[in-house]
Amino acid sequence: MRDRQRLFILLAVILAGSPFLAVFRQQLPPPHMLPERWQWLHRLNLDALSVALPSMSPFLVGGGLLAGHAAGLASCLAAVTLLFAILRGRWFCRNVCPVGWLNDRVGRWNRRGAGRLRSFPNVGPWLLWIGLGGALAGYPFFLWLDPLSLLNGFLNFWRIPFSAHSLVFGLGLLGILALSLICPGSWCFRLCPLGAAQEGFGRLGRRLRRFHERDRPRAEAACAQAEGFSRRVFLALGGGIIAGGLIRIAGRWFGEESGRVIRPPGAVPEDQFKAMCARCGNCMRACPQRIIHAAGTEAGWDGMFTPVLRIRPGYCAEFCNQCNQVCPTLAIRRLDLDQKRKTAIALARVEPSACIAWAGGQYCMVCDEHCPYKAIGSEEHAGVPCPVVREDRCRGCGMCETVCPGNGPAIRVEAIQPQRHLAD
């Protein structure tokens, strides 16, 4: 029954993250161009499960909450997982986690390797507490090791166009499956920080029940074990806080380059964004224009694999806010369509030397004709109107850059940090 349940959840997650559904949504015309009886297609929440499942992870939600002091309504699911962990231990692992089901299945192919688990070091609690300690200092380590985040990243790898950076997301899940084949159970019981969180709260629940039942001998033994456990937690938390603080300081000293990347609309300020982002790939998969990509070194070494916008061939469409609905840690805030349209993520700049109007003296106002926010004005030069950017209206969506026939193109969008809210 448990295996069937987890298999059903895995299939549902794969369906929700399927590239075919993303392609289907991409092909839909805007709502105002559809007959009223078909407009419900735009209201289909195809990414609901891709948000709900990661939100059940206390490790993922807790790291984002401690680092960014923000949590969405879906994060209440993590509290449910914690409650079940106190009452039933690894209930989530055994009944819900689809990655756990995959590891169980792969591990059964190598029954002879089951004995290796005894000699495998128990690293999971250290990853958990170092990660949460870093979150207290503003940089949670190992969020990308959350199994639900790894699963989402694997689904993101199959989107088109493929990229070298998205390959890392695919290799993450395949790597832990390969480890489970060599040493069955090693990921779930020795490495997984989410599993370690459930194990820790399960022990807490057992101790509370023993005290309540007044089982003195077993309660005293549990207290003795707790002292050793507390020392390890103190060391891991302290190490995480120190390391997280050093990374934040280094990021501010050497992170000037990361201010040049364009983040999805609704992204929190840059230093918080790098800390809160789980690198799960949800926003990349949700984007119908396919302009959200995993960052390389352009976002700084501490911002690798976080989402960045790369304008062309698409642009950040004015009628789309899909990326605002799928972030499990709220590194990208929930924005309705009206709020998204009033958010400036970048600013367009005209390069006169490459512009057909400014440099060539020929009429060309293609950028003005296509701008959805009427953010391009004109200034007469050499007898022809030439484009100028109205900074009070420009959202940095990139439409002008995608249509510019100039050399280069002659108008480009540049990042602004933090993003601005415009009145109109």
QUIQUI-V53807 format. One record per pair of residues at least 12 apart in sequence whose ideal C-beta (glycine too) atoms are under 10 Angstrom apart, sorted by the first residue. I is the first residue (numbers start at 0). J is the second residue. If there is no record, write none. Layout:
((I,J) (I,J))
This chain:
((0,94) (1,93) (1,94) (1,95) (1,99) (1,100) (1,103) (2,93) (2,100) (2,103) (2,104) (3,100) (4,93) (4,94) (4,95) (4,97) (4,100) (5,92) (5,93) (5,94) (5,95) (5,96) (5,97) (5,98) (5,99) (5,100) (5,101) (5,103) (5,104) (6,97) (6,100) (6,101) (6,104) (7,97) (7,100) (8,48) (8,52) (8,94) (8,95) (8,96) (8,97) (8,100) (9,52) (9,96) (9,97) (9,98) (9,99) (9,100) (9,101) (9,150) (10,97) (11,48) (11,52) (11,97) (12,48) (12,49) (12,51) (12,52) (12,53) (12,97) (12,98) (12,147) (12,150) (12,151) (12,154) (13,48) (13,97) (13,150) (13,153) (13,154) (14,45) (14,48) (15,44) (15,45) (15,46) (15,47) (15,48) (15,49) (15,50) (15,51) (15,52) (15,151) (15,154) (15,284) (16,45) (16,46) (16,48) (16,49) (16,52) (16,150) (16,151) (16,153) (16,154) (16,155) (16,157) (16,158) (16,280) (16,281) (16,284) (16,285) (17,45) (17,154) (17,157) (17,158) (17,284) (18,154) (18,155) (18,156) (18,157) (18,158) (18,159) (18,284) (20,43) (20,45) (20,46) (20,284) (21,45) (21,46) (21,154) (21,157) (21,158) (21,159) (21,283) (21,284) (21,285) (21,286) (21,287) (21,289) (21,321) (22,158) (22,159) (22,287) (23,40) (23,43) (23,45) (23,287) (24,40) (24,41) (24,43) (24,45) (24,46) (24,285) (24,287) (24,319) (24,321) (25,286) (25,287) (25,288) (25,289) (25,313) (25,319) (25,321) (26,287) (27,40) (27,41) (27,43) (27,287) (28,40) (28,41) (28,318) (29,41) (29,316) (29,317) (29,318) (29,319) (30,42) (30,318) (30,336) (31,318) (32,318) (41,318) (44,324) (44,325) (45,284) (45,285) (45,321) (45,324) (45,325) (46,281) (46,282) (46,284) (46,285) (46,321) (46,322) (46,324) (46,325) (47,73) (47,324) (47,325) (49,147) (49,150) (49,151) (49,154) (49,155) (49,279) (49,280) (49,281) (49,284) (49,285) (49,324) (49,325) (49,327) (50,71) (50,73) (50,76) (50,151) (50,279) (50,281) (50,285) (50,324) (50,325) (50,326) (50,327) (51,73) (51,76) (51,147) (51,327) (52,73) (52,76) (52,95) (52,96) (52,97) (52,147) (52,148) (52,150) (52,151) (52,327) (53,73) (53,74) (53,76) (53,77) (53,145) (53,146) (53,147) (53,148) (53,150) (53,151) (53,277) (53,279) (53,281) (53,325) (53,326) (53,327) (53,328) (54,70) (54,71) (54,72) (54,73) (54,74) (54,75) (54,76) (54,77) (54,79) (54,80) (54,147) (54,327) (54,328) (55,73) (55,74) (55,75) (55,76) (55,77) (55,78) (55,79) (55,80) (55,81) (55,83) (55,91) (55,95) (55,96) (55,147) (55,193) (55,327) (56,74) (56,76) (56,77) (56,80) (56,91) (56,96) (56,142) (56,145) (56,146) (56,147) (56,148) (56,192) (56,193) (56,196) (56,197) (56,277) (56,327) (56,328) (57,74) (57,76) (57,77) (57,78) (57,79) (57,80) (57,81) (57,84) (57,91) (57,127) (57,131) (57,145) (57,192) (57,193) (57,196) (57,197) (57,199) (57,200) (58,77) (58,80) (58,123) (58,126) (58,127) (58,130) (58,131) (58,134) (58,139) (58,141) (58,142) (58,144) (58,145) (58,146) (58,147) (58,148) (58,191) (58,192) (58,193) (58,194) (58,195) (58,196) (58,197) (58,277) (59,74) (59,77) (59,130) (59,139) (59,142) (59,143) (59,144) (59,145) (59,146) (59,147) (59,148) (59,192) (59,193) (59,196) (59,277) (59,279) (59,327) (59,328) (60,73) (60,74) (60,75) (60,76) (60,77) (60,78) (60,80) (60,81) (60,145) (60,277) (60,327) (60,328) (60,329) (61,74) (61,77) (61,81) (61,127) (61,130) (61,131) (61,134) (61,139) (61,142) (61,196) (61,328) (62,127) (62,130) (62,131) (62,133) (62,134) (62,135) (62,138) (62,139) (62,140) (62,141) (62,142) (62,145) (62,192) (62,274) (62,275) (62,277) (62,328) (63,77) (63,134) (63,139) (63,142) (63,271) (63,274) (63,275) (63,276) (63,277) (63,326) (63,327) (63,328) (63,329) (63,330) (64,77) (64,134) (64,139) (64,275) (64,328) (64,329) (65,130) (65,131) (65,132) (65,133) (65,134) (65,135) (65,136) (65,137) (65,139) (65,243) (65,274) (65,275) (66,130) (66,131) (66,133) (66,134) (66,135) (66,136) (66,137) (66,138) (66,139) (66,142) (66,243) (66,247) (66,267) (66,270) (66,271) (66,272) (66,273) (66,274) (66,275) (66,276) (66,328) (66,330) (67,134) (67,137) (67,139) (67,267) (67,268) (67,270) (67,271) (67,272) (67,274) (67,275) (67,276) (67,328) (67,329) (67,330) (68,137) (68,267) (68,271) (68,275) (68,329) (69,267) (69,271) (69,275) (69,328) (69,329) (69,330) (69,332) (70,327) (70,328) (70,329) (71,326) (71,327) (71,328) (71,329) (71,332) (71,333) (72,333) (73,326) (73,327) (73,329) (73,333) (74,327) (74,328) (74,329) (76,327) (77,196) (77,327) (79,91) (80,95) (80,96) (80,193) (80,196) (80,197) (80,200) (81,196) (81,197) (81,200) (81,203) (81,204) (82,200) (82,204) (83,95) (83,197) (83,200) (83,201) (83,204) (84,193) (84,194) (84,196) (84,197) (84,198) (84,199) (84,200) (84,201) (84,202) (84,203) (84,204) (85,197) (85,199) (85,200) (85,201) (85,202) (85,203) (85,204) (85,205) (85,207) (85,208) (86,200) (86,201) (86,204) (86,208) (87,197) (87,201) (87,204) (88,197) (88,198) (88,200) (88,201) (88,202) (88,204) (88,205) (89,187) (89,188) (89,193) (89,194) (89,196) (89,197) (89,198) (89,200) (89,201) (90,197) (90,201) (91,193) (91,194) (91,196) (91,197) (92,146) (92,187) (92,188) (92,191) (92,193) (92,194) (92,197) (92,198) (93,187) (93,197) (95,147) (96,146) (96,147) (96,150) (96,187) (96,191) (96,193) (96,194) (96,197) (97,146) (97,147) (97,150) (98,145) (98,146) (98,147) (98,148) (98,149) (98,150) (98,153) (98,172) (98,175) (98,176) (98,179) (98,186) (98,187) (98,191) (98,193) (98,194) (99,146) (99,179) (99,186) (99,187) (99,191) (99,193) (99,194) (101,146) (101,150) (101,172) (101,175) (101,176) (101,179) (101,186) (102,146) (102,172) (102,175) (102,176) (102,178) (102,179) (102,180) (102,183) (102,184) (102,185) (102,186) (102,187) (102,188) (102,191) (103,179) (103,183) (103,184) (103,187) (104,176) (104,179) (105,175) (105,176) (105,177) (105,178) (105,179) (105,180) (105,181) (105,183) (105,186) (106,176) (106,178) (106,179) (106,180) (106,181) (106,182) (106,183) (106,184) (106,185) (106,186) (106,187) (107,179) (107,180) (107,183) (108,179) (108,180) (108,183) (109,179) (109,180) (109,181) (109,182) (109,183) (110,183) (111,183) (112,179) (112,180) (112,181) (112,182) (112,183) (112,184) (112,185) (113,182) (113,183) (113,184) (114,182) (114,183) (115,181) (115,182) (115,183) (115,184) (115,185) (116,182) (116,183) (116,184) (116,185) (116,187) (116,188) (116,189) (118,182) (119,178) (119,182) (119,184) (119,185) (119,186) (119,188) (119,189) (119,190) (120,185) (120,189) (120,190) (121,188) (121,189) (121,190) (121,195) (121,198) (122,185) (122,189) (122,190) (122,191) (122,192) (122,195) (123,144) (123,186) (123,187) (123,188) (123,189) (123,190) (123,191) (123,192) (123,193) (123,194) (123,195) (123,196) (123,198) (123,199) (124,189) (124,192) (124,194) (124,195) (124,196) (124,198) (124,199) (124,228) (124,231) (124,232) (124,235) (125,141) (125,190) (125,192) (125,195) (125,231) (125,232) (125,234) (125,235) (125,238) (125,239) (126,140) (126,141) (126,144) (126,190) (126,191) (126,192) (126,193) (126,195) (126,235) (126,239) (127,140) (127,141) (127,144) (127,191) (127,192) (127,193) (127,194) (127,195) (127,196) (127,198) (127,199) (127,232) (127,235) (127,236) (127,239) (128,192) (128,195) (128,196) (128,199) (128,231) (128,232) (128,233) (128,234) (128,235) (128,236) (128,237) (128,238) (128,239) (129,141) (129,192) (129,234) (129,235) (129,236) (129,237) (129,238) (129,239) (129,240) (129,242) (129,243) (130,142) (130,143) (130,144) (130,145) (130,192) (130,195) (130,196) (130,235) (130,236) (130,239) (130,243) (131,192) (131,196) (131,232) (131,235) (131,236) (131,239) (131,240) (131,243) (132,232) (132,233) (132,234) (132,235) (132,236) (132,237) (132,238) (132,239) (132,240) (132,241) (132,242) (132,243) (132,244) (133,236) (133,238) (133,239) (133,240) (133,241) (133,242) (133,243) (133,244) (133,245) (133,246) (133,247) (133,274) (134,239) (134,240) (134,243) (134,274) (134,275) (135,236) (135,239) (135,240) (135,243) (135,244) (136,239) (136,240) (136,241) (136,242) (136,243) (136,244) (136,245) (136,246) (136,247) (136,248) (136,274) (137,240) (137,243) (137,244) (137,246) (137,247) (137,250) (137,270) (137,271) (137,273) (137,274) (137,275) (138,239) (138,240) (138,242) (138,243) (138,244) (138,245) (138,246) (138,247) (138,249) (138,250) (138,270) (138,271) (138,273) (138,274) (138,275) (138,301) (139,239) (139,243) (139,274) (139,275) (139,276) (139,277) (139,328) (140,192) (140,238) (140,239) (140,242) (140,243) (140,246) (140,274) (141,192) (141,239) (142,192) (142,274) (142,275) (142,276) (142,277) (142,278) (142,279) (142,328) (143,167) (143,168) (143,171) (143,276) (143,277) (143,278) (143,279) (143,304) (144,171) (144,175) (144,186) (144,190) (144,191) (144,192) (144,193) (144,277) (144,278) (145,191) (145,192) (145,193) (145,196) (145,277) (145,278) (145,279) (145,327) (146,171) (146,172) (146,175) (146,186) (146,187) (146,190) (146,191) (146,192) (146,193) (146,194) (147,193) (147,277) (147,279) (147,327) (148,168) (148,171) (148,172) (148,193) (148,277) (148,278) (148,279) (148,280) (148,281) (148,327) (148,328) (149,168) (149,169) (149,170) (149,171) (149,172) (149,173) (149,174) (149,175) (149,186) (149,191) (149,277) (149,278) (149,279) (149,280) (150,168) (150,171) (150,172) (150,279) (150,280) (151,168) (151,172) (151,277) (151,278) (151,279) (151,280) (151,281) (151,283) (151,284) (151,325) (151,327) (152,165) (152,167) (152,168) (152,169) (152,170) (152,171) (152,172) (152,277) (152,278) (152,279) (152,280) (152,281) (152,283) (152,284) (152,293) (152,304) (153,165) (153,168) (153,169) (153,170) (153,171) (153,172) (153,173) (153,176) (153,280) (154,168) (154,169) (154,172) (154,279) (154,280) (154,281) (154,284) (155,168) (155,169) (155,278) (155,279) (155,280) (155,281) (155,282) (155,283) (155,284) (155,285) (155,291) (155,293) (156,168) (156,169) (156,170) (156,171) (156,172) (156,173) (156,280) (156,283) (156,284) (156,293) (157,169) (157,284) (158,280) (158,283) (158,284) (158,285) (158,286) (158,289) (158,291) (159,289) (160,289) (160,292) (160,312) (162,283) (162,292) (162,293) (162,295) (162,309) (163,293) (163,295) (164,283) (164,292) (164,293) (164,294) (164,295) (164,303) (164,304) (164,307) (165,280) (165,283) (165,284) (165,292) (165,293) (165,304) (166,293) (167,278) (167,293) (167,303) (167,304) (168,278) (168,279) (168,280) (168,283) (168,293) (168,304) (169,280) (171,278) (174,186) (175,187) (175,190) (175,191) (178,190) (199,228) (199,232) (202,221) (202,224) (202,225) (202,228) (203,221) (203,225) (205,217) (205,221) (206,218) (206,221) (206,222) (206,224) (206,225) (207,221) (209,221) (209,222) (210,222) (243,274) (246,273) (246,274) (246,300) (246,301) (247,270) (247,273) (247,274) (247,301) (249,299) (249,300) (249,301) (250,269) (250,270) (250,273) (250,274) (250,299) (250,300) (250,301) (250,302) (251,269) (251,270) (253,299) (253,300) (253,301) (254,269) (254,270) (254,273) (254,298) (254,299) (254,300) (254,301) (254,302) (255,299) (256,296) (256,297) (256,298) (256,299) (256,300) (256,302) (257,269) (257,270) (257,272) (257,273) (257,294) (257,296) (257,297) (257,298) (257,299) (257,300) (257,301) (257,302) (257,305) (257,307) (257,414) (257,416) (258,298) (258,299) (258,414) (258,415) (258,416) (258,417) (259,297) (259,298) (259,299) (259,307) (259,413) (259,414) (259,416) (260,272) (260,294) (260,295) (260,297) (260,298) (260,299) (260,302) (260,305) (260,306) (260,307) (260,308) (260,309) (260,345) (260,414) (260,416) (261,290) (261,291) (261,306) (261,307) (261,308) (261,309) (261,310) (261,315) (261,344) (261,345) (261,346) (261,395) (261,397) (261,412) (261,413) (261,414) (261,415) (261,416) (261,418) (262,276) (262,282) (262,291) (262,294) (262,298) (262,302) (262,305) (262,306) (262,307) (262,308) (262,322) (262,330) (262,331) (262,344) (262,345) (262,414) (262,415) (262,416) (262,417) (262,418) (263,282) (263,283) (263,285) (263,286) (263,290) (263,291) (263,305) (263,306) (263,307) (263,308) (263,315) (263,320) (263,321) (263,322) (263,323) (263,326) (263,330) (263,331) (263,332) (263,334) (263,339) (263,342) (263,344) (263,418) (264,308) (264,315) (264,319) (264,320) (264,322) (264,323) (264,331) (264,332) (264,334) (264,338) (264,339) (264,340) (264,341) (264,342) (264,343) (264,344) (264,345) (264,394) (264,395) (264,396) (264,418) (265,282) (265,320) (265,322) (265,323) (265,324) (265,326) (265,329) (265,330) (265,331) (265,332) (265,333) (265,334) (265,338) (265,339) (265,342) (265,344) (265,418) (266,282) (266,305) (266,306) (266,307) (266,308) (266,322) (266,323) (266,326) (266,330) (266,331) (266,332) (266,342) (266,344) (266,416) (266,417) (266,418) (267,326) (267,328) (267,329) (267,330) (267,331) (267,332) (267,417) (267,418) (268,416) (268,417) (268,418) (269,298) (269,299) (269,302) (269,305) (269,414) (269,416) (269,417) (269,418) (270,301) (270,302) (270,416) (270,417) (271,329) (271,330) (271,417) (272,298) (272,302) (272,305) (272,306) (272,328) (272,330) (272,331) (272,416) (272,417) (273,294) (273,298) (273,299) (273,301) (273,302) (273,303) (273,305) (273,330) (274,301) (274,302) (274,305) (274,328) (274,330) (275,305) (275,326) (275,327) (275,328) (275,329) (275,330) (275,331) (276,294) (276,298) (276,302) (276,304) (276,305) (276,306) (276,326) (276,328) (276,330) (276,331) (277,305) (277,326) (277,327) (277,328) (277,330) (278,293) (278,294) (278,302) (278,303) (278,304) (278,305) (278,306) (278,330) (279,304) (279,306) (279,325) (279,326) (279,327) (279,328) (279,330) (280,293) (280,304) (280,306) (280,325) (281,306) (281,321) (281,322) (281,324) (281,325) (281,326) (281,327) (281,328) (281,331) (282,305) (282,306) (282,308) (282,321) (282,322) (282,323) (282,324) (282,325) (282,326) (282,330) (282,331) (283,306) (283,307) (283,322) (283,325) (284,321) (284,322) (284,325) (285,319) (285,320) (285,321) (285,322) (285,323) (285,324) (285,325) (285,326) (285,331) (286,306) (286,308) (286,313) (286,315) (286,316) (286,319) (286,321) (286,322) (286,325) (287,313) (287,316) (287,318) (287,319) (287,321) (287,322) (288,308) (288,310) (288,312) (288,313) (288,314) (288,315) (288,316) (288,319) (288,321) (288,322) (288,397) (288,401) (289,309) (289,312) (289,313) (290,307) (290,308) (290,309) (290,310) (290,311) (290,312) (290,313) (290,314) (290,315) (290,316) (290,322) (290,397) (290,401) (291,306) (291,307) (291,308) (291,309) (291,313) (291,315) (291,321) (291,322) (291,331) (292,304) (292,306) (292,307) (292,308) (292,309) (293,305) (293,306) (293,307) (294,306) (294,307) (294,309) (295,307) (297,309) (305,330) (306,322) (306,326) (306,330) (306,331) (307,414) (308,322) (308,344) (308,345) (308,395) (308,396) (308,397) (308,412) (308,414) (309,397) (310,345) (310,395) (310,396) (310,397) (310,398) (310,399) (310,400) (310,401) (310,408) (310,411) (310,412) (311,397) (311,400) (311,401) (311,402) (311,403) (311,408) (311,411) (312,401) (313,397) (313,398) (313,401) (314,369) (314,371) (314,395) (314,396) (314,397) (314,398) (314,399) (314,400) (314,401) (314,402) (314,412) (315,339) (315,342) (315,344) (315,345) (315,371) (315,394) (315,395) (315,396) (315,397) (315,398) (315,412) (316,339) (316,371) (316,396) (316,397) (316,398) (317,336) (317,339) (317,340) (317,370) (317,371) (317,372) (317,394) (317,396) (317,398) (318,336) (318,339) (318,340) (318,371) (319,336) (319,339) (319,340) (320,333) (320,334) (320,335) (320,336) (320,337) (320,338) (320,339) (320,340) (320,342) (321,339) (322,334) (322,339) (323,335) (323,336) (323,338) (323,339) (323,342) (332,418) (338,420) (339,394) (340,371) (340,372) (340,394) (340,396) (340,421) (340,423) (341,372) (341,394) (341,419) (341,420) (341,421) (341,422) (341,423) (342,394) (342,395) (342,396) (342,418) (342,419) (342,420) (342,421) (343,372) (343,374) (343,390) (343,391) (343,392) (343,393) (343,394) (343,395) (343,396) (343,415) (343,418) (343,419) (343,420) (343,421) (344,394) (344,395) (344,396) (344,397) (344,412) (344,414) (344,415) (344,416) (344,417) (344,418) (344,419) (345,393) (345,394) (345,395) (345,396) (345,397) (345,400) (345,411) (345,412) (345,413) (345,414) (345,415) (345,416) (345,418) (346,374) (346,388) (346,390) (346,393) (346,394) (346,395) (346,411) (346,412) (346,413) (346,414) (346,415) (346,419) (347,366) (347,370) (347,374) (347,375) (347,386) (347,387) (347,388) (347,389) (347,390) (347,393) (347,394) (347,395) (347,396) (347,397) (347,398) (347,399) (347,400) (347,403) (347,410) (347,411) (347,412) (347,413) (348,388) (348,390) (348,393) (348,395) (348,400) (348,409) (348,410) (348,411) (348,412) (348,413) (349,366) (349,375) (349,378) (349,385) (349,386) (349,387) (349,388) (349,399) (349,403) (349,405) (349,408) (349,409) (349,410) (349,411) (350,403) (350,405) (350,406) (350,407) (350,408) (350,409) (350,410) (350,411) (351,380) (351,385) (351,386) (351,387) (351,405) (351,409) (352,405) (352,406) (352,407) (352,409) (353,403) (353,405) (353,406) (353,407) (353,408) (353,409) (353,410) (353,411) (354,366) (354,380) (354,385) (354,386) (354,403) (354,404) (354,405) (354,406) (354,407) (354,408) (354,409) (354,410) (355,383) (355,385) (355,386) (355,403) (355,404) (355,405) (355,406) (355,409) (356,377) (356,378) (356,379) (356,380) (356,381) (356,383) (356,384) (356,385) (356,386) (356,405) (356,409) (357,378) (357,380) (357,381) (357,383) (357,385) (357,386) (357,387) (357,405) (357,409) (358,380) (358,381) (358,385) (358,405) (358,406) (358,409) (359,381) (359,383) (359,405) (359,406) (360,380) (360,381) (360,382) (360,383) (360,385) (361,381) (361,383) (362,382) (362,383) (362,384) (362,385) (363,383) (363,384) (363,385) (363,386) (363,403) (363,404) (363,405) (363,409) (364,376) (364,377) (364,383) (364,384) (364,385) (364,386) (365,386) (365,399) (365,402) (365,403) (365,404) (365,405) (365,408) (365,409) (365,410) (366,386) (366,388) (366,398) (366,399) (366,400) (366,401) (366,402) (366,403) (366,404) (366,405) (366,408) (366,409) (366,410) (367,384) (367,386) (367,387) (367,399) (368,399) (368,402) (369,398) (369,399) (369,401) (369,402) (369,403) (370,386) (370,388) (370,389) (370,392) (370,393) (370,394) (370,396) (370,398) (370,399) (370,402) (370,410) (371,394) (371,396) (371,398) (371,399) (372,389) (372,392) (372,393) (372,394) (372,395) (372,396) (372,398) (372,399) (372,421) (372,423) (373,389) (373,392) (373,393) (373,423) (374,387) (374,388) (374,389) (374,390) (374,391) (374,392) (374,393) (374,394) (374,395) (374,396) (374,398) (374,399) (374,421) (375,387) (375,388) (375,389) (375,392) (375,393) (375,398) (375,399) (375,410) (376,388) (376,389) (376,392) (386,399) (386,403) (386,405) (386,409) (386,410) (388,410) (388,412) (390,415) (390,419) (390,421) (391,419) (391,421) (391,422) (391,423) (392,421) (392,422) (392,423) (393,412) (393,415) (393,419) (393,421) (394,412) (394,418) (394,419) (394,421) (395,412) (395,413) (395,414) (395,415) (395,418) (395,419) (396,412) (397,410) (397,411) (397,412) (398,412) (399,411) (399,412) (400,412))
